[in-house]
């Protein structure tokens, strides 16, 4: 069985059947992670109901999301490390079992109505959700060469965002009321948002337990993934590594912390725009979700699709035009994001955004443009770069370290944003995000500077050094 190694000189040639088997792996893992999103973004559709029923303010809502983010971030560090020990498939199934259980608890046992009750349940859900990303990235690192990872991270993002599309359409249907046999729900009964989505995740967990293989070798395709730049790959047939070796190698990597700092900024903007969008629709644009307003439905469906477009384009550009280098593309995207956010702030301050037809259109348009910019960095910084840094043996922990900062950034930004919104109104929303976009761009400048130093040192010493 032969393979033309990944290189800039020509395409990679795989043996018959390899691409189909990789595609099967890919589809099942993507659908599994999409189902995680269904049990995550259901929260934002429940926020108007919780505000109406219990009188929570924006600071309390954003604090719940912040605690979720803290738990997710810590879980990424811990579970990313263990993922490289127990394997990606086991990691994803464990996370699915946890998020299924906690969503059901939220849906059936949240009648106490206290802030502490909601925050604790959602915090635990954040921890179990953090098993998913390291597991998915670890498996994909073993199935894709470096020169393919940016492109396929972007395409994989399409499958992930299907989870958002699913809940964006399912949630309004649930809130409108339904009857399925003995299951009867009236209008705006938000607790059903946490009872139905876990059923989807349950089905996907069964598929993941039996179908995907962690490496091509396990599927009968030895030697298919060769990448000379992947210095951590070690024994190609084995992708599990000791905790100490993994921890020391990734924590000492010269680029991982710069990427982590930038990704914190991605998290601050991405989660603020995603999680607060429903409150923005109901409180600022005065739209009633139970009537399924077209502006909301279209926007919430376009946002994940335009996010996919940003992910795919950035991945292809980083692979094809920059030879697998992520930092130049990411730097440009962070500064583009800052420009879009600044323009959105100015337009909102001008009074052009509001409950009129034109104002609603402009408000929705900026959410779409922000999604494109921020999710383009989400793909190459959060998925492709960890695979490059960790290789097939340590991609789980590399992903855990970098991705954890996305949620630490969100944990800082969300309560700050909620407090400012309570005090100054929605006009403070976009200016907070601008700051994080600028910091992300500067972090990528530092990555590029460090890469140049590493390259110069490699030339001087005559030794090969990982460039990403």
N, C-alpha and C positions, 0 to 999 in steps of 0.2 A: 504494500500500500504506500503510495508516494504522495508527496505534497510539495508544491512549490512554495517556499517560505514567503511570509509577508514581506513585501519590499515596495519601494517606490518605483521599481522598474517594470512592474507588470502585475496582472491580476493573480489572485490566489486560485489554485486548482485543487479541488477537493475530490475524494473518491465518490463513486456512485452511492447515493442514499444518504450521504452525510448531511447535505443541506436540508433534506426533508426531515431527518431525525432532529436536527437542530431547530428547525421550524416548529416541530411538535413541542419540544422543550420550551421554546420561546413563547408559544401561544398559551400553554398551560400556566407557566409562571406569570406571564403578563396578566392573564385573566384572574389569577389568584391575587396578585397585588392590586388589581383594579377593585376586587371585592373588599380589600382593606379600605380603599377610599370610600366605598359605599357606607362602611361602618365608621367613617371619620367625618365626612362632610355632611352627614345627616344632622350633626349638631347645629350647623349654621341655620338650617331650616327650622329648628326647634326654638331658636333664640327669641323670635317675636312672641311665641306662645308662653315661654318662660317669663319673659318681661311682663306680659299682660297678667299672667296668673299669680306671680310672686313678687312683682314690682322690682326686679333686679335692674340696676342701672348699668351703664356701659362699662364702668370700671369693674363691676362684679362679673359681667359676661366675659370681658377680656381677661380678667384674672383666672377664670376657669380655664380658658384657652391657654393662658400662660403656664398654669400648673400642668396641664396636659403636655405642653411643649417641654417643660423641664423634665418631666418623667420620660418623655420620648427621647430627649437628648441624652440623659443619663443611661437610658436603656440602650441607645445606639452604641455607646462606649462599652458597656458591659456585654451586651448581647452580640455586638460585632466581634468582640474577642472570642466569645464562646462559639460563635458561628464558625470560625475558622477551625475550631476543635471538633464540633459535632456535625458539621456539614450544613449546607444551605437548605436542603429539603427539610430536614428536621427542624431547623430554625423557623421556616415559614409555617409549618404545621403547628408548632407550639404557639406562635403568635396568633394564628387563626383561632385556635381553641380559646385563647384568652380573650380576644376581642369579641368573639361570639358570646361568651359568657357575660362579659361586662356590659355589652349593649343590651342584652336581655335584662340584666339587673337594672340598668338605667330605665328601661321601658316599663318594668313591672314594679320596681321598688323605690321609685323616686317621688313618692307621694308626700314624704316628709317636708319637702319644699324648702329646705334650708340651703344656704350657700355651701356650707361644709359638706352636706350630703352629695350635692351635684359635683362639687370640685373633687372630692375623694374618688368617686366612681370614675369620673372622666380622667383623672390622673392615672389610675390603674390601667385604664384603657390605653392611655398613651404609652405606658411601659410595654404592654404586650404588642401594640402596633409596631414598636421599634424592632421586633424580630424580623419583620418582613423585608425591609430594604437591604440589610447586609446579606441575608440569605439569597435574595434574587441576584444581587450584584456579584456575589461570590461564584454562583453557578455560571452566570454569563461570562465572567472573566475567563473561565476554563474553556468556553466554547467559541470565543471570538479572538482573533489576532488583534494586536494593538492598532494596526492600520484600519481595522473595521469598527473599533469600539465607539468612536464618536458618532459615526453614521447610525449604527445599530442602537446606540443609547437614545438617539433621537427618535428612531422608529419605534423602539420599545416604549418610549414615552406616550406614543399614540394609544397603545394598549392600556397603559396605566390610566390615562386620562379618560378612557371609556368608563371608568368607575365614577368619575365626576359627571359625565354625561348621563349615566344610569341614574344616579341619585338626583340630579337636577330635574329629571323627568318623573322619576318615581315619587319624590317627596311632594310636589304639588298635587299629584294624584291622591296620595295618602291624606293630605291635609284637606282635600275637597270632600272626603268621606267616601266610604266604600262598604260593600258587603260581599264576603266570600264565604259561603256556607254559614258556619256558626260565628265567623269573624265579622263583626259589624262595628264600624267606626263612624262617628258623626263628623261634621265639619270642624277643622282646626284641632283635632285631637292629636297633639304633637307627640305623645308617648309612643304611638304606633311607628314613628320614624325609627325607633330603636328596637322594634319587635320584628319587623319584616326583613330589613336588610341582612341581619345575621343568617337568615335562611340561605341567602345567596352565597355567603362566605362558607357556610357548612358544606354545600355541594362542591365548591372549588377546593376545599381542604382535602376532600376525599380523592379528587383527581390528582392533586399534588403528591399525595402519599404514595401513589402507585405509578404515575407515568414518567415524570422527569428523571433524568440521570445527571449526576453532578459533574461528570466529565465525559468527553468523547470516548475515552478508554473504557469506561463502564458500559457504554452503548455499543462497543465493538469497533471503534474507530481510533486505534492508537496512532499517535504521531501526527495528528491532523492540525494541531495548533502549535506553531513554532514562531517564536518572536525573540530575536536576539537581544532586543532591548529589555525583555522581561527578565531581569537578573534575579528575581525572587522565585522564579518558577520551580527550580529544583527538580525533583523526580516528577516527570510528567504524569505518571500514573497515580500519584497521590497528591491530594489537595488539602489535606489536614495537617496542622502544624501545632507544636506545643505552645502553651499560653505565654511562657516567658519569652521565647524566641520571637513570637509575633508581636508582643507588647513592645519589646526593646527595639525591634527593627522599625516599626511604624512610628513610634514616638521619637526616634532619632532621625527620621527622614527629613532632609533639609527643606522640603517644600510643603509638607503636609499642613503645617500650622498657618502658612500664608493662605492656602486654599481654604482652610477652616475659617479664618477671619473673614474672607470674602463671602463664604457661604452663609455666615451669620447674617450678612446684609441681605442676601437673597431671601433668607427666611423671614427677616423683618418685614420686607415688602410683600413677599408672596402670601404670607399668612394673614397679614393685615388686609390686603385687598381681597383675598378669598373669603376669609371667615367673617368679615364685617360687611360684605356686600349685601347680604339679605337685610340686615338692619338699615343699611344705606337706602335700599329700595323702599322699605316700609316707612322709615322715619323722615328721610330727606326728600325722596321723590314721591312719597305718599301713595304707594302702590299696594294693593291688597292681594296677597299671594293666593288666597283661597279662590280668587276669580281667575287664576292663571293668566295674568296680564302678559300679552305677547312680548313686550319689551323685556320683561324678566326672563321668560322662557328662552327667547332667542339669545339674549346676552349670556345666560348661564350655560347654554349649549355652545355658543361660539367661543367663549373664553377657553375651555379646555382644548378645542380644536385649533384655535390660533396659538395656544401654548405648544401644541404638537408641532405646528409649522415652525415656530421659533426653535424648538428643540432639534428638529430634523435639519433645518438650514444651518444652524450653528455647528451641529455635528459633522455635516458634510464639508462645510468650510474648513473646520479644524483638521479634518482628515486629509482632504484633497489639496487645499491651498496652503496649509501650514504644516503638513507632514506629521500630523498627530500632536502638534503643540496646541494646548488648550488656552494658555494664558493670553496671547494677543487677541484672540477672538472674544474671550470673556471680558477683557479690559474694555474693548469697544462697546460691548453690550451693556456693561454697568454704566458707562457714561451716557449711552443712548437712553437707558432707563431713567437716569437723573434728569435728562432733558425733557422726556415725556412727562415725568412727574411735576417738574417745575411749570411746564405749560398747563397741565391740568389744574394746578393750584391757582395760577393767574386767571384762567377761564372761570373757575368756580368763584373766585373773589369778585369777578366782574358781574356776577349775577346771571350769567348765561345758562347755568345749570340749575334746574328746578323742576317743579311738577308739571310744567307745560310740555306739549309734544316735542318741541325743539329742545327744551332743557333736558328732558328724559333721554332723547337721542344722544345728545352731547355727553351726558353723564355716563351712559352705557358705552359709548365709543371709547372714552378714556380707560374704562376698565378693561376693554379688549386690547387696547394698545399696551397697557401696562402688563397684561398677561403675556403678550408676545415677548416683550423685552425681558421680563424677569424669569420666565420659564426657559428661555434660551440659555441663560446662565445656569439654571437648575439642572439641565441635562449634562452639559459638558463639565461643569465644576463638581456636581454631585454624583454623577454616574461614571462618566468616561475617565476623569482624572483619578478617582480611587482605584479603578481597574489598572490604570497605568502604573500607579505607585505601588500597589500591593501585589500585583500579579495574581495568578490563580490560587496561590497558597494563602495570601494575606489580604485579598481584596475585601473580605468581610470586615476586618477590623479597620482597614484604611477607609472604607465607606463609613463605618461606625464613627470614627473620629471626625471626619469631615462633615458628615450629615448631622451629627449631634449638634454642631455649631449652628446649623440652620435653625434648629429649634431653640437653642439658647438665645439666638438673635431674636426669634419670635417672642420668647418669654420676656425679654427686655422691652421690646417694642410695643407689644400688645397692651400691657397695663399703662404704659406711658401714653399711648394713643388714646386709650379709654378715658384716662383722667383728663387729657386735653380736650377730648370731644365733649365730656360732661361740662367742662368749664367754658370752652370757646365755641362749641358747635362743630359741624362737619367741615368747616373751612380750615380746620387745623389738620385734617386727615392727610392730605398729600404733602404738605411741607415737612412733616415728620419723616416721610418715606424718602424724600430727596436726599436728606443727610446720609442715609444708609447706602443709597446708590453711589454717592461720591466716595464713600469709604471703601466700597467694594472695588471700584475702579482703581483706587490707589493701592489696594492690596495686590491686585493683579500686576500693577507696575513693579511692585517689590518682587513678585514671583519671577517676572521677566529678568529683573536685575540679578536675582539669585541664580537663575538658569545660565545667564551669560558667565557668571563667575565659575559655576560648576563646569561649564564647557571649557573655559580657559584653563582651569585646573586639570581637567582630563587630558587636554592637549599637552600641557606641561609635563604631566606625570606619565603619559602614554597609557593610561588605564581607561577602560570604558566605564562611563558613569550613566546612570539612568537620566534621561533628559526631561522627564515629566513627573 
